[in-house]
Amino acid sequence: MLRRSTALGSAICAGAAIGLFGWDLTKPETLKEVNEKAHTVFRPSIDDASRLKKCIGWQKAIERSKGWDDS
């Protein structure tokens, strides 16, 4: 629950920073419906084998980038 609340707080701050939905952190009433609106649940559509292949590729990319020197 803590991570979800932290993610929501981060999203609210980011949304407020760009004026999304008219949110204003100095006016809490503008945030009244944030937790009351419908929500979407993310359900990954990638199969396990594809996910593993992508993760391995990502790890390889990370290893290759270590020690990168732009000078």
N, CA, C and O atoms as a Tripos MOL2 file, in Angstrom:
@<TRIPOS>MOLECULE
protein
  284   283    71     0     0
PROTEIN
NO_CHARGES

@<TRIPOS>ATOM
      1 N           0.8230   -1.1980    0.0000 N.3       1 MET1
      2 CA          0.0000    0.0000    0.0000 C.3       1 MET1
      3 C           0.8630    1.2560    0.0000 C.2       1 MET1
      4 O           0.5230    2.2490   -0.6440 O.2       1 MET1
      5 N           1.9880    1.2110    0.7270 N.am      2 LEU2
      6 CA          2.8480    2.3870    0.8010 C.3       2 LEU2
      7 C           3.3670    2.7690   -0.5810 C.2       2 LEU2
      8 O           3.3610    3.9470   -0.9400 O.2       2 LEU2
      9 N           3.8180    1.7820   -1.3620 N.am      3 ARG3
     10 CA          4.3390    2.0980   -2.6920 C.3       3 ARG3
     11 C           3.2450    2.6800   -3.5740 C.2       3 ARG3
     12 O           3.4920    3.5900   -4.3650 O.2       3 ARG3
     13 N           2.0400    2.1500   -3.4360 N.am      4 ARG4
     14 CA          0.9440    2.6650   -4.2480 C.3       4 ARG4
     15 C           0.6740    4.1210   -3.8740 C.2       4 ARG4
     16 O           0.4800    4.9610   -4.7530 O.2       4 ARG4
     17 N           0.6590    4.4260   -2.5680 N.am      5 SER5
     18 CA          0.4330    5.7940   -2.1240 C.3       5 SER5
     19 C           1.5500    6.7100   -2.5850 C.2       5 SER5
     20 O           1.3070    7.8510   -2.9780 O.2       5 SER5
     21 N           2.7860    6.2040   -2.5370 N.am      6 THR6
     22 CA          3.9210    6.9990   -2.9810 C.3       6 THR6
     23 C           3.8190    7.2790   -4.4740 C.2       6 THR6
     24 O           4.0770    8.3970   -4.9200 O.2       6 THR6
     25 N           3.4480    6.2750   -5.2390 N.am      7 ALA7
     26 CA          3.2900    6.4570   -6.6830 C.3       7 ALA7
     27 C           2.1660    7.4490   -6.9690 C.2       7 ALA7
     28 O           2.3000    8.2990   -7.8490 O.2       7 ALA7
     29 N           1.0700    7.3460   -6.2410 N.am      8 LEU8
     30 CA         -0.0440    8.2720   -6.4370 C.3       8 LEU8
     31 C           0.3930    9.6910   -6.0930 C.2       8 LEU8
     32 O           0.0830   10.6320   -6.8240 O.2       8 LEU8
     33 N           1.1140    9.8480   -4.9820 N.am      9 GLY9
     34 CA          1.5920   11.1780   -4.5970 C.3       9 GLY9
     35 C           2.5130   11.7720   -5.6480 C.2       9 GLY9
     36 O           2.4280   12.9600   -5.9600 O.2       9 GLY9
     37 N           3.3880   10.9470   -6.1900 N.am     10 SER10
     38 CA          4.2960   11.4090   -7.2440 C.3      10 SER10
     39 C           3.5150   11.8200   -8.4850 C.2      10 SER10
     40 O           3.8150   12.8330   -9.1160 O.2      10 SER10
     41 N           2.5180   11.0260   -8.8220 N.am     11 ALA11
     42 CA          1.6980   11.3370   -9.9970 C.3      11 ALA11
     43 C           0.9220   12.6320   -9.7900 C.2      11 ALA11
     44 O           0.8080   13.4470  -10.7050 O.2      11 ALA11
     45 N           0.3930   12.8170   -8.5940 N.am     12 ILE12
     46 CA         -0.3550   14.0430   -8.3010 C.3      12 ILE12
     47 C           0.5650   15.2600   -8.4050 C.2      12 ILE12
     48 O           0.1960   16.2770   -8.9910 O.2      12 ILE12
     49 N           1.7580   15.1480   -7.8360 N.am     13 CYS13
     50 CA          2.7110   16.2650   -7.9000 C.3      13 CYS13
     51 C           3.1000   16.5790   -9.3430 C.2      13 CYS13
     52 O           3.1620   17.7430   -9.7370 O.2      13 CYS13
     53 N           3.3590   15.5380  -10.1250 N.am     14 ALA14
     54 CA          3.7230   15.7440  -11.5340 C.3      14 ALA14
     55 C           2.5540   16.3620  -12.2960 C.2      14 ALA14
     56 O           2.7380   17.2840  -13.0910 O.2      14 ALA14
     57 N           1.3570   15.8470  -12.0470 N.am     15 GLY15
     58 CA          0.1690   16.3890  -12.7150 C.3      15 GLY15
     59 C          -0.0830   17.8280  -12.3350 C.2      15 GLY15
     60 O          -0.4310   18.6500  -13.1830 O.2      15 GLY15
     61 N           0.0910   18.1390  -11.0580 N.am     16 ALA16
     62 CA         -0.1080   19.5100  -10.5830 C.3      16 ALA16
     63 C           0.9110   20.4510  -11.2110 C.2      16 ALA16
     64 O           0.5920   21.5930  -11.5420 O.2      16 ALA16
     65 N           2.1470   19.9630  -11.3740 N.am     17 ALA17
     66 CA          3.2180   20.7920  -11.9260 C.3      17 ALA17
     67 C           2.9150   21.2530  -13.3470 C.2      17 ALA17
     68 O           3.3350   22.3370  -13.7530 O.2      17 ALA17
     69 N           2.1910   20.4390  -14.0970 N.am     18 ILE18
     70 CA          1.8720   20.8120  -15.4810 C.3      18 ILE18
     71 C           0.4240   21.2620  -15.6420 C.2      18 ILE18
     72 O          -0.0460   21.4840  -16.7580 O.2      18 ILE18
     73 N          -0.2770   21.3930  -14.5160 N.am     19 GLY19
     74 CA         -1.6550   21.8750  -14.5680 C.3      19 GLY19
     75 C          -2.6470   20.8490  -15.0860 C.2      19 GLY19
     76 O          -3.7020   21.2100  -15.6070 O.2      19 GLY19
     77 N          -2.3180   19.5880  -14.9470 N.am     20 LEU20
     78 CA         -3.1830   18.5180  -15.4270 C.3      20 LEU20
     79 C          -4.5030   18.5020  -14.6740 C.2      20 LEU20
     80 O          -4.5090   18.5400  -13.4430 O.2      20 LEU20
     81 N          -5.5950   18.4470  -15.3710 N.am     21 PHE21
     82 CA         -6.9390   18.3630  -14.7960 C.3      21 PHE21
     83 C          -7.2670   19.5140  -13.8480 C.2      21 PHE21
     84 O          -8.2150   19.4110  -13.0690 O.2      21 PHE21
     85 N          -6.5180   20.5890  -13.8950 N.am     22 GLY22
     86 CA         -6.7910   21.7250  -13.0230 C.3      22 GLY22
     87 C          -6.3740   21.4950  -11.5810 C.2      22 GLY22
     88 O          -6.8160   22.2150  -10.6860 O.2      22 GLY22
     89 N          -5.5270   20.5010  -11.3440 N.am     23 TRP23
     90 CA         -5.0640   20.2270   -9.9850 C.3      23 TRP23
     91 C          -4.2040   21.3770   -9.4870 C.2      23 TRP23
     92 O          -3.3760   21.9160  -10.2200 O.2      23 TRP23
     93 N          -4.4150   21.7450   -8.2280 N.am     24 ASP24
     94 CA         -3.6320   22.7970   -7.6020 C.3      24 ASP24
     95 C          -3.3620   22.3540   -6.1670 C.2      24 ASP24
     96 O          -4.2860   22.2540   -5.3590 O.2      24 ASP24
     97 N          -2.0930   22.0900   -5.8540 N.am     25 LEU25
     98 CA         -1.7470   21.5790   -4.5310 C.3      25 LEU25
     99 C          -2.0460   22.5740   -3.4220 C.2      25 LEU25
    100 O          -2.1620   22.1840   -2.2610 O.2      25 LEU25
    101 N          -2.1730   23.8490   -3.7580 N.am     26 THR26
    102 CA         -2.5170   24.8430   -2.7370 C.3      26 THR26
    103 C          -4.0230   24.8940   -2.4960 C.2      26 THR26
    104 O          -4.4950   25.5720   -1.5840 O.2      26 THR26
    105 N          -4.7690   24.1660   -3.3270 N.am     27 LYS27
    106 CA         -6.2360   24.0940   -3.1810 C.3      27 LYS27
    107 C          -6.6360   22.6260   -3.1390 C.2      27 LYS27
    108 O          -6.9860   22.0550   -4.1720 O.2      27 LYS27
    109 N          -6.5910   22.0020   -1.9600 N.am     28 PRO28
    110 CA         -6.8690   20.5720   -1.8350 C.3      28 PRO28
    111 C          -8.2020   20.1230   -2.4260 C.2      28 PRO28
    112 O          -8.3510   18.9660   -2.8190 O.2      28 PRO28
    113 N          -9.1640   21.0300   -2.4890 N.am     29 GLU29
    114 CA        -10.4620   20.6430   -3.0530 C.3      29 GLU29
    115 C         -10.3590   20.2470   -4.5240 C.2      29 GLU29
    116 O         -11.2250   19.5350   -5.0330 O.2      29 GLU29
    117 N          -9.3040   20.7010   -5.2160 N.am     30 THR30
    118 CA         -9.1390   20.3290   -6.6230 C.3      30 THR30
    119 C          -8.6960   18.8750   -6.7670 C.2      30 THR30
    120 O          -8.7450   18.3160   -7.8630 O.2      30 THR30
    121 N          -8.2630   18.2600   -5.6600 N.am     31 LEU31
    122 CA         -7.7950   16.8730   -5.6870 C.3      31 LEU31
    123 C          -8.8500   15.9000   -5.1640 C.2      31 LEU31
    124 O          -8.5900   14.7010   -5.0620 O.2      31 LEU31
    125 N         -10.0310   16.4030   -4.8350 N.am     32 LYS32
    126 CA        -11.0610   15.6000   -4.1970 C.3      32 LYS32
    127 C         -11.3670   14.3000   -4.9260 C.2      32 LYS32
    128 O         -11.5440   13.2610   -4.2880 O.2      32 LYS32
    129 N         -11.4300   14.3410   -6.2250 N.am     33 GLU33
    130 CA        -11.8500   13.1700   -6.9940 C.3      33 GLU33
    131 C         -10.6910   12.2600   -7.4280 C.2      33 GLU33
    132 O         -10.9250   11.2540   -8.0990 O.2      33 GLU33
    133 N          -9.4740   12.5880   -7.0660 N.am     34 VAL34
    134 CA         -8.3320   11.8000   -7.5290 C.3      34 VAL34
    135 C          -8.4960   10.3240   -7.1810 C.2      34 VAL34
    136 O          -8.3300    9.4740   -8.0560 O.2      34 VAL34
    137 N          -8.8120   10.0000   -5.9510 N.am     35 ASN35
    138 CA         -8.9700    8.6060   -5.5550 C.3      35 ASN35
    139 C         -10.3640    8.0560   -5.8470 C.2      35 ASN35
    140 O         -10.5900    6.8530   -5.7090 O.2      35 ASN35
    141 N         -11.2930    8.9040   -6.2450 N.am     36 GLU36
    142 CA        -12.6600    8.4550   -6.4850 C.3      36 GLU36
    143 C         -12.9200    8.0940   -7.9400 C.2      36 GLU36
    144 O         -13.9260    7.4540   -8.2490 O.2      36 GLU36
    145 N         -12.0350    8.4930   -8.8270 N.am     37 LYS37
    146 CA        -12.2370    8.2120  -10.2520 C.3      37 LYS37
    147 C         -11.9520    6.7540  -10.5550 C.2      37 LYS37
    148 O         -11.2670    6.0680   -9.7960 O.2      37 LYS37
    149 N         -12.4760    6.2990  -11.6540 N.am     38 ALA38
    150 CA        -12.2200    4.9200  -12.0920 C.3      38 ALA38
    151 C         -10.7300    4.7350  -12.3160 C.2      38 ALA38
    152 O         -10.0080    5.6980  -12.5750 O.2      38 ALA38
    153 N         -10.2860    3.5340  -12.2170 N.am     39 HIS39
    154 CA         -8.8750    3.2610  -12.4230 C.3      39 HIS39
    155 C          -8.7110    2.1220  -13.4140 C.2      39 HIS39
    156 O          -9.6270    1.3320  -13.6420 O.2      39 HIS39
    157 N          -7.5380    2.0570  -13.9880 N.am     40 THR40
    158 CA         -7.2070    1.0110  -14.9450 C.3      40 THR40
    159 C          -6.1430    0.1260  -14.3380 C.2      40 THR40
    160 O          -5.1690    0.6180  -13.7690 O.2      40 THR40
    161 N          -6.3170   -1.1410  -14.4540 N.am     41 VAL41
    162 CA         -5.3280   -2.0790  -13.9600 C.3      41 VAL41
    163 C          -4.4520   -2.5080  -15.1310 C.2      41 VAL41
    164 O          -4.9510   -2.9710  -16.1570 O.2      41 VAL41
    165 N          -3.1470   -2.3500  -14.9680 N.am     42 PHE42
    166 CA         -2.2090   -2.7670  -16.0110 C.3      42 PHE42
    167 C          -2.0330   -4.2720  -15.9390 C.2      42 PHE42
    168 O          -1.6900   -4.8210  -14.8920 O.2      42 PHE42
    169 N          -2.2680   -4.9220  -17.0430 N.am     43 ARG43
    170 CA         -2.0530   -6.3600  -17.1460 C.3      43 ARG43
    171 C          -1.1060   -6.5960  -18.3190 C.2      43 ARG43
    172 O          -1.4890   -6.4110  -19.4740 O.2      43 ARG43
    173 N           0.1180   -6.9990  -18.0270 N.am     44 PRO44
    174 CA          1.0870   -7.1980  -19.1010 C.3      44 PRO44
    175 C           0.6050   -8.2420  -20.1090 C.2      44 PRO44
    176 O           0.0020   -9.2490  -19.7370 O.2      44 PRO44
    177 N           0.8740   -7.9890  -21.3630 N.am     45 SER45
    178 CA          0.4210   -8.9110  -22.4040 C.3      45 SER45
    179 C           1.5750   -9.7280  -22.9830 C.2      45 SER45
    180 O           1.3620  -10.5780  -23.8480 O.2      45 SER45
    181 N           2.7790   -9.4770  -22.5150 N.am     46 ILE46
    182 CA          3.9420  -10.1720  -23.0430 C.3      46 ILE46
    183 C           4.0770  -11.5410  -22.3600 C.2      46 ILE46
    184 O           3.8420  -11.6720  -21.1590 O.2      46 ILE46
    185 N           4.4550  -12.5420  -23.1350 N.am     47 ASP47
    186 CA          4.6040  -13.8840  -22.5490 C.3      47 ASP47
    187 C           5.9410  -13.9770  -21.8100 C.2      47 ASP47
    188 O           6.8330  -13.1530  -22.0120 O.2      47 ASP47
    189 N           6.0630  -14.9830  -20.9590 N.am     48 ASP48
    190 CA          7.2510  -15.1280  -20.1090 C.3      48 ASP48
    191 C           8.5510  -15.2400  -20.8990 C.2      48 ASP48
    192 O           9.5640  -14.6560  -20.5150 O.2      48 ASP48
    193 N           8.5270  -15.9830  -21.9950 N.am     49 ALA49
    194 CA          9.7470  -16.1710  -22.7930 C.3      49 ALA49
    195 C          10.2050  -14.8420  -23.4030 C.2      49 ALA49
    196 O          11.3950  -14.5280  -23.3890 O.2      49 ALA49
    197 N           9.2740  -14.0760  -23.9280 N.am     50 SER50
    198 CA          9.6110  -12.7720  -24.5110 C.3      50 SER50
    199 C          10.1080  -11.8190  -23.4340 C.2      50 SER50
    200 O          11.0580  -11.0670  -23.6490 O.2      50 SER50
    201 N           9.4590  -11.8540  -22.2750 N.am     51 ARG51
    202 CA          9.8720  -10.9930  -21.1650 C.3      51 ARG51
    203 C          11.3070  -11.3190  -20.7510 C.2      51 ARG51
    204 O          12.1170  -10.4140  -20.5470 O.2      51 ARG51
    205 N          11.6160  -12.5910  -20.6290 N.am     52 LEU52
    206 CA         12.9640  -13.0130  -20.2440 C.3      52 LEU52
    207 C          13.9930  -12.5590  -21.2810 C.2      52 LEU52
    208 O          15.0590  -12.0550  -20.9270 O.2      52 LEU52
    209 N          13.6680  -12.7400  -22.5550 N.am     53 LYS53
    210 CA         14.5780  -12.3310  -23.6280 C.3      53 LYS53
    211 C          14.8580  -10.8270  -23.5590 C.2      53 LYS53
    212 O          16.0020  -10.4010  -23.7120 O.2      53 LYS53
    213 N          13.8290  -10.0360  -23.3310 N.am     54 LYS54
    214 CA         13.9950   -8.5860  -23.2360 C.3      54 LYS54
    215 C          14.7980   -8.1940  -21.9960 C.2      54 LYS54
    216 O          15.6290   -7.2870  -22.0480 O.2      54 LYS54
    217 N          14.5470   -8.8770  -20.8890 N.am     55 CYS55
    218 CA         15.2980   -8.5970  -19.6570 C.3      55 CYS55
    219 C          16.7750   -8.9130  -19.8270 C.2      55 CYS55
    220 O          17.6320   -8.1570  -19.3680 O.2      55 CYS55
    221 N          17.0710  -10.0120  -20.4760 N.am     56 ILE56
    222 CA         18.4680  -10.3850  -20.7270 C.3      56 ILE56
    223 C          19.1290   -9.3420  -21.6260 C.2      56 ILE56
    224 O          20.2660   -8.9390  -21.3810 O.2      56 ILE56
    225 N          18.4210   -8.9080  -22.6600 N.am     57 GLY57
    226 CA         18.9460   -7.8630  -23.5460 C.3      57 GLY57
    227 C          19.1910   -6.5630  -22.7930 C.2      57 GLY57
    228 O          20.1900   -5.8810  -23.0250 O.2      57 GLY57
    229 N          18.2740   -6.2210  -21.8900 N.am     58 TRP58
    230 CA         18.4180   -5.0040  -21.0810 C.3      58 TRP58
    231 C          19.6540   -5.1130  -20.1900 C.2      58 TRP58
    232 O          20.4270   -4.1600  -20.0860 O.2      58 TRP58
    233 N          19.8470   -6.2550  -19.5530 N.am     59 GLN59
    234 CA         21.0120   -6.4530  -18.7010 C.3      59 GLN59
    235 C          22.3110   -6.3720  -19.4990 C.2      59 GLN59
    236 O          23.3010   -5.8220  -19.0180 O.2      59 GLN59
    237 N          22.3110   -6.9160  -20.7100 N.am     60 LYS60
    238 CA         23.4950   -6.8230  -21.5730 C.3      60 LYS60
    239 C          23.7950   -5.3620  -21.9000 C.2      60 LYS60
    240 O          24.9510   -4.9400  -21.8810 O.2      60 LYS60
    241 N          22.7520   -4.5970  -22.1980 N.am     61 ALA61
    242 CA         22.9310   -3.1760  -22.5210 C.3      61 ALA61
    243 C          23.5030   -2.4220  -21.3240 C.2      61 ALA61
    244 O          24.3670   -1.5600  -21.4840 O.2      61 ALA61
    245 N          23.0300   -2.7410  -20.1470 N.am     62 ILE62
    246 CA         23.5520   -2.1040  -18.9290 C.3      62 ILE62
    247 C          25.0370   -2.4280  -18.7570 C.2      62 ILE62
    248 O          25.8460   -1.5390  -18.4930 O.2      62 ILE62
    249 N          25.3850   -3.6950  -18.9080 N.am     63 GLU63
    250 CA         26.7850   -4.0990  -18.7550 C.3      63 GLU63
    251 C          27.6710   -3.3890  -19.7750 C.2      63 GLU63
    252 O          28.7710   -2.9520  -19.4350 O.2      63 GLU63
    253 N          27.2140   -3.2680  -21.0110 N.am     64 ARG64
    254 CA         28.0020   -2.6050  -22.0560 C.3      64 ARG64
    255 C          28.2100   -1.1350  -21.7640 C.2      64 ARG64
    256 O          29.2300   -0.5630  -22.1490 O.2      64 ARG64
    257 N          27.2460   -0.5110  -21.0820 N.am     65 SER65
    258 CA         27.3410    0.9150  -20.8240 C.3      65 SER65
    259 C          28.2190    1.2670  -19.6220 C.2      65 SER65
    260 O          28.6050    2.4230  -19.4490 O.2      65 SER65
    261 N          28.5270    0.2820  -18.8020 N.am     66 LYS66
    262 CA         29.3550    0.5580  -17.6250 C.3      66 LYS66
    263 C          30.7420    0.9850  -18.0620 C.2      66 LYS66
    264 O          31.3320    0.4010  -18.9710 O.2      66 LYS66
    265 N          31.2530    2.0130  -17.4010 N.am     67 GLY67
    266 CA         32.5800    2.5240  -17.7300 C.3      67 GLY67
    267 C          32.6120    3.3870  -18.9890 C.2      67 GLY67
    268 O          33.6870    3.7210  -19.4880 O.2      67 GLY67
    269 N          31.4520    3.7430  -19.4960 N.am     68 TRP68
    270 CA         31.3620    4.5640  -20.6850 C.3      68 TRP68
    271 C          32.0270    5.9070  -20.4170 C.2      68 TRP68
    272 O          31.7260    6.5470  -19.4100 O.2      68 TRP68
    273 N          32.9080    6.3390  -21.2790 N.am     69 ASP69
    274 CA         33.6250    7.6040  -21.1010 C.3      69 ASP69
    275 C          33.3590    8.4800  -22.2990 C.2      69 ASP69
    276 O          33.7080    8.1150  -23.4220 O.2      69 ASP69
    277 N          32.7440    9.6380  -22.0820 N.am     70 ASP70
    278 CA         32.4170   10.5570  -23.1730 C.3      70 ASP70
    279 C          33.5330   11.5440  -23.4890 C.2      70 ASP70
    280 O          33.4050   12.3360  -24.4230 O.2      70 ASP70
    281 N          34.6180   11.5120  -22.7340 N.am     71 SER71
    282 CA         35.6590   12.5310  -22.9460 C.3      71 SER71
    283 C          36.6060   12.1790  -24.0620 C.2      71 SER71
    284 O          37.5290   12.9410  -24.3520 O.2      71 SER71
@<TRIPOS>BOND
     1     1     2 1
     2     2     3 1
     3     3     4 2
     4     3     5 am
     5     5     6 1
     6     6     7 1
     7     7     8 2
     8     7     9 am
     9     9    10 1
    10    10    11 1
    11    11    12 2
    12    11    13 am
    13    13    14 1
    14    14    15 1
    15    15    16 2
    16    15    17 am
    17    17    18 1
    18    18    19 1
    19    19    20 2
    20    19    21 am
    21    21    22 1
    22    22    23 1
    23    23    24 2
    24    23    25 am
    25    25    26 1
    26    26    27 1
    27    27    28 2
    28    27    29 am
    29    29    30 1
    30    30    31 1
    31    31    32 2
    32    31    33 am
    33    33    34 1
    34    34    35 1
    35    35    36 2
    36    35    37 am
    37    37    38 1
    38    38    39 1
    39    39    40 2
    40    39    41 am
    41    41    42 1
    42    42    43 1
    43    43    44 2
    44    43    45 am
    45    45    46 1
    46    46    47 1
    47    47    48 2
    48    47    49 am
    49    49    50 1
    50    50    51 1
    51    51    52 2
    52    51    53 am
    53    53    54 1
    54    54    55 1
    55    55    56 2
    56    55    57 am
    57    57    58 1
    58    58    59 1
    59    59    60 2
    60    59    61 am
    61    61    62 1
    62    62    63 1
    63    63    64 2
    64    63    65 am
    65    65    66 1
    66    66    67 1
    67    67    68 2
    68    67    69 am
    69    69    70 1
    70    70    71 1
    71    71    72 2
    72    71    73 am
    73    73    74 1
    74    74    75 1
    75    75    76 2
    76    75    77 am
    77    77    78 1
    78    78    79 1
    79    79    80 2
    80    79    81 am
    81    81    82 1
    82    82    83 1
    83    83    84 2
    84    83    85 am
    85    85    86 1
    86    86    87 1
    87    87    88 2
    88    87    89 am
    89    89    90 1
    90    90    91 1
    91    91    92 2
    92    91    93 am
    93    93    94 1
    94    94    95 1
    95    95    96 2
    96    95    97 am
    97    97    98 1
    98    98    99 1
    99    99   100 2
   100    99   101 am
   101   101   102 1
   102   102   103 1
   103   103   104 2
   104   103   105 am
   105   105   106 1
   106   106   107 1
   107   107   108 2
   108   107   109 am
   109   109   110 1
   110   110   111 1
   111   111   112 2
   112   111   113 am
   113   113   114 1
   114   114   115 1
   115   115   116 2
   116   115   117 am
   117   117   118 1
   118   118   119 1
   119   119   120 2
   120   119   121 am
   121   121   122 1
   122   122   123 1
   123   123   124 2
   124   123   125 am
   125   125   126 1
   126   126   127 1
   127   127   128 2
   128   127   129 am
   129   129   130 1
   130   130   131 1
   131   131   132 2
   132   131   133 am
   133   133   134 1
   134   134   135 1
   135   135   136 2
   136   135   137 am
   137   137   138 1
   138   138   139 1
   139   139   140 2
   140   139   141 am
   141   141   142 1
   142   142   143 1
   143   143   144 2
   144   143   145 am
   145   145   146 1
   146   146   147 1
   147   147   148 2
   148   147   149 am
   149   149   150 1
   150   150   151 1
   151   151   152 2
   152   151   153 am
   153   153   154 1
   154   154   155 1
   155   155   156 2
   156   155   157 am
   157   157   158 1
   158   158   159 1
   159   159   160 2
   160   159   161 am
   161   161   162 1
   162   162   163 1
   163   163   164 2
   164   163   165 am
   165   165   166 1
   166   166   167 1
   167   167   168 2
   168   167   169 am
   169   169   170 1
   170   170   171 1
   171   171   172 2
   172   171   173 am
   173   173   174 1
   174   174   175 1
   175   175   176 2
   176   175   177 am
   177   177   178 1
   178   178   179 1
   179   179   180 2
   180   179   181 am
   181   181   182 1
   182   182   183 1
   183   183   184 2
   184   183   185 am
   185   185   186 1
   186   186   187 1
   187   187   188 2
   188   187   189 am
   189   189   190 1
   190   190   191 1
   191   191   192 2
   192   191   193 am
   193   193   194 1
   194   194   195 1
   195   195   196 2
   196   195   197 am
   197   197   198 1
   198   198   199 1
   199   199   200 2
   200   199   201 am
   201   201   202 1
   202   202   203 1
   203   203   204 2
   204   203   205 am
   205   205   206 1
   206   206   207 1
   207   207   208 2
   208   207   209 am
   209   209   210 1
   210   210   211 1
   211   211   212 2
   212   211   213 am
   213   213   214 1
   214   214   215 1
   215   215   216 2
   216   215   217 am
   217   217   218 1
   218   218   219 1
   219   219   220 2
   220   219   221 am
   221   221   222 1
   222   222   223 1
   223   223   224 2
   224   223   225 am
   225   225   226 1
   226   226   227 1
   227   227   228 2
   228   227   229 am
   229   229   230 1
   230   230   231 1
   231   231   232 2
   232   231   233 am
   233   233   234 1
   234   234   235 1
   235   235   236 2
   236   235   237 am
   237   237   238 1
   238   238   239 1
   239   239   240 2
   240   239   241 am
   241   241   242 1
   242   242   243 1
   243   243   244 2
   244   243   245 am
   245   245   246 1
   246   246   247 1
   247   247   248 2
   248   247   249 am
   249   249   250 1
   250   250   251 1
   251   251   252 2
   252   251   253 am
   253   253   254 1
   254   254   255 1
   255   255   256 2
   256   255   257 am
   257   257   258 1
   258   258   259 1
   259   259   260 2
   260   259   261 am
   261   261   262 1
   262   262   263 1
   263   263   264 2
   264   263   265 am
   265   265   266 1
   266   266   267 1
   267   267   268 2
   268   267   269 am
   269   269   270 1
   270   270   271 1
   271   271   272 2
   272   271   273 am
   273   273   274 1
   274   274   275 1
   275   275   276 2
   276   275   277 am
   277   277   278 1
   278   278   279 1
   279   279   280 2
   280   279   281 am
   281   281   282 1
   282   282   283 1
   283   283   284 2
@<TRIPOS>SUBSTRUCTURE
     1 MET1         2 RESIDUE 1 A MET
     2 LEU2         6 RESIDUE 1 A LEU
     3 ARG3        10 RESIDUE 1 A ARG
     4 ARG4        14 RESIDUE 1 A ARG
     5 SER5        18 RESIDUE 1 A SER
     6 THR6        22 RESIDUE 1 A THR
     7 ALA7        26 RESIDUE 1 A ALA
     8 LEU8        30 RESIDUE 1 A LEU
     9 GLY9        34 RESIDUE 1 A GLY
    10 SER10       38 RESIDUE 1 A SER
    11 ALA11       42 RESIDUE 1 A ALA
    12 ILE12       46 RESIDUE 1 A ILE
    13 CYS13       50 RESIDUE 1 A CYS
    14 ALA14       54 RESIDUE 1 A ALA
    15 GLY15       58 RESIDUE 1 A GLY
    16 ALA16       62 RESIDUE 1 A ALA
    17 ALA17       66 RESIDUE 1 A ALA
    18 ILE18       70 RESIDUE 1 A ILE
    19 GLY19       74 RESIDUE 1 A GLY
    20 LEU20       78 RESIDUE 1 A LEU
    21 PHE21       82 RESIDUE 1 A PHE
    22 GLY22       86 RESIDUE 1 A GLY
    23 TRP23       90 RESIDUE 1 A TRP
    24 ASP24       94 RESIDUE 1 A ASP
    25 LEU25       98 RESIDUE 1 A LEU
    26 THR26      102 RESIDUE 1 A THR
    27 LYS27      106 RESIDUE 1 A LYS
    28 PRO28      110 RESIDUE 1 A PRO
    29 GLU29      114 RESIDUE 1 A GLU
    30 THR30      118 RESIDUE 1 A THR
    31 LEU31      122 RESIDUE 1 A LEU
    32 LYS32      126 RESIDUE 1 A LYS
    33 GLU33      130 RESIDUE 1 A GLU
    34 VAL34      134 RESIDUE 1 A VAL
    35 ASN35      138 RESIDUE 1 A ASN
    36 GLU36      142 RESIDUE 1 A GLU
    37 LYS37      146 RESIDUE 1 A LYS
    38 ALA38      150 RESIDUE 1 A ALA
    39 HIS39      154 RESIDUE 1 A HIS
    40 THR40      158 RESIDUE 1 A THR
    41 VAL41      162 RESIDUE 1 A VAL
    42 PHE42      166 RESIDUE 1 A PHE
    43 ARG43      170 RESIDUE 1 A ARG
    44 PRO44      174 RESIDUE 1 A PRO
    45 SER45      178 RESIDUE 1 A SER
    46 ILE46      182 RESIDUE 1 A ILE
    47 ASP47      186 RESIDUE 1 A ASP
    48 ASP48      190 RESIDUE 1 A ASP
    49 ALA49      194 RESIDUE 1 A ALA
    50 SER50      198 RESIDUE 1 A SER
    51 ARG51      202 RESIDUE 1 A ARG
    52 LEU52      206 RESIDUE 1 A LEU
    53 LYS53      210 RESIDUE 1 A LYS
    54 LYS54      214 RESIDUE 1 A LYS
    55 CYS55      218 RESIDUE 1 A CYS
    56 ILE56      222 RESIDUE 1 A ILE
    57 GLY57      226 RESIDUE 1 A GLY
    58 TRP58      230 RESIDUE 1 A TRP
    59 GLN59      234 RESIDUE 1 A GLN
    60 LYS60      238 RESIDUE 1 A LYS
    61 ALA61      242 RESIDUE 1 A ALA
    62 ILE62      246 RESIDUE 1 A ILE
    63 GLU63      250 RESIDUE 1 A GLU
    64 ARG64      254 RESIDUE 1 A ARG
    65 SER65      258 RESIDUE 1 A SER
    66 LYS66      262 RESIDUE 1 A LYS
    67 GLY67      266 RESIDUE 1 A GLY
    68 TRP68      270 RESIDUE 1 A TRP
    69 ASP69      274 RESIDUE 1 A ASP
    70 ASP70      278 RESIDUE 1 A ASP
    71 SER71      282 RESIDUE 1 A SER
